Amino acid sequence: MCSSDLSIDLTGWRIASPAKGFADAHPIPPGVAVAGHGYVVLYFNHDNAGSPVIDDKLKGSVDAALQLWNSQGQAIDLASWLATQVIKGGSVGRQPDGSPTWTVYSKAQASPGQPNK
């Protein structure tokens, strides 16, 4: 969730495992922005289900993390989870929205583009 009243343009922003670093991270597709107090959903897959798509799969068999960098290469956020928490078809989000706590949601619990339940 964007805590700003203003929209945030994600042009030039990147996302990947922190080990990859900014230079090797996946660019967020052009034209993606987060509306003020809004949400953006990034899909990680190879089958173009959903949009925008980051052409990579999240690894469900290992502990993992995702780092978000702004266009200047500054680390903005980090999410991490354990392989034992991964639910096929699920998602990762903050609970409650805006908190520092990340939660793994089942497919039935996921609420893309809306407040986390």
Phi, psi and omega per residue, in radians:
M1 nan 2.380 3.079
C2 -1.464 2.166 -3.122
S3 -1.556 -0.005 -3.131
S4 -1.547 2.693 3.010
D5 -1.338 -0.331 -3.091
L6 -1.725 2.669 3.048
S7 -1.216 2.561 3.090
I8 -2.018 2.037 3.107
D9 -1.367 2.167 -3.103
L10 -1.649 0.275 3.073
T11 -1.007 2.229 3.128
G12 1.501 -0.144 3.111
W13 -1.330 2.718 -3.111
R14 -2.395 2.755 -3.137
I15 -2.531 2.421 3.117
A16 -3.108 -3.141 2.985
S17 -1.021 2.425 3.118
P18 -0.990 -0.489 -3.130
A19 -1.133 -0.493 -3.141
K20 -1.231 -0.628 -3.079
G21 1.383 2.891 -3.055
F22 -1.009 -0.808 -3.054
A23 -1.053 -0.586 -3.105
D24 -1.790 0.084 -3.121
A25 -1.313 2.814 3.122
H26 -1.348 2.207 3.064
P27 -1.227 2.449 3.017
I28 -1.261 2.337 -3.052
P29 -0.951 2.526 3.140
P30 -0.994 2.552 3.084
G31 1.548 -0.048 -3.133
V32 -1.479 2.283 3.097
A33 -2.459 2.720 3.052
V34 -1.858 2.114 3.111
A35 -1.166 2.677 3.069
G36 -0.919 2.234 -3.093
H37 0.998 0.458 -3.117
G38 -1.927 -2.920 -3.052
Y39 -2.339 2.708 2.959
V40 -2.335 2.441 3.130
V41 -1.967 2.215 3.048
L42 -1.896 2.242 3.137
Y43 -1.724 2.264 3.112
F44 -1.879 1.733 3.136
N45 -2.918 3.059 3.125
H46 -1.928 0.008 -3.035
D47 -1.840 0.177 3.108
N48 1.013 0.501 3.032
A49 -1.414 2.056 -3.105
G50 1.541 3.026 -3.130
S51 -2.752 2.427 0.002
P52 -1.371 2.673 -3.082
V53 -1.898 2.309 2.958
I54 -1.723 2.080 -3.019
D55 -1.332 1.266 3.122
D56 -2.812 2.762 3.070
K57 -1.928 2.445 3.024
L58 -1.309 2.404 -3.075
K59 -1.440 2.026 -3.134
G60 -1.572 -0.158 -3.050
S61 -1.745 0.011 -3.132
V62 -2.413 2.780 2.993
D63 -1.080 2.488 -3.035
A64 -2.519 2.897 3.091
A65 -2.646 2.693 3.039
L66 -2.238 2.316 3.085
Q67 -1.914 2.453 3.066
L68 -1.973 2.237 3.112
W69 -2.051 2.520 3.033
N70 -1.404 -3.132 -3.048
S71 -1.173 -0.278 3.080
Q72 -1.587 0.023 3.126
G73 1.477 0.211 3.104
Q74 -1.466 2.311 3.091
A75 -1.173 2.195 -3.097
I76 -1.831 -0.677 -3.083
D77 -2.725 2.810 3.133
L78 -2.522 2.282 3.021
A79 -2.099 2.444 3.092
S80 -2.463 2.710 3.138
W81 -2.692 2.802 3.124
L82 -1.656 2.609 3.121
A83 -0.984 -0.583 -3.122
T84 -1.216 -0.246 3.135
Q85 -1.592 -0.271 -3.008
V86 -1.195 2.358 3.112
I87 -2.119 2.114 -3.117
K88 -0.973 2.239 -3.131
G89 1.416 0.033 -3.104
G90 -1.508 -2.961 -3.129
S91 -2.543 2.959 3.122
V92 -2.118 2.316 3.132
G93 -2.731 2.930 3.133
R94 -1.390 2.510 3.111
Q95 -2.410 1.997 -0.134
P96 -1.275 2.960 3.136
D97 -0.862 2.395 3.090
G98 1.441 -0.139 -3.138
S99 -1.426 2.933 3.085
P100 -1.380 -0.107 -3.045
T101 -1.572 2.153 3.091
W102 -1.694 2.479 -3.122
T103 -2.268 2.549 3.035
V104 -1.669 2.237 -3.110
Y105 -1.911 2.497 3.019
S106 -1.268 2.917 3.119
K107 -1.005 -0.684 -3.132
A108 -1.205 -0.493 -3.129
Q109 -1.511 -0.353 -3.047
A110 -1.075 2.512 -3.137
S111 -2.389 1.118 -3.066
P112 -0.930 2.287 3.092
G113 1.339 0.141 -3.113
Q114 -2.356 2.928 3.074
P115 -0.986 2.508 3.097
N116 -1.199 2.466 -3.094
K117 -1.660 nan nan
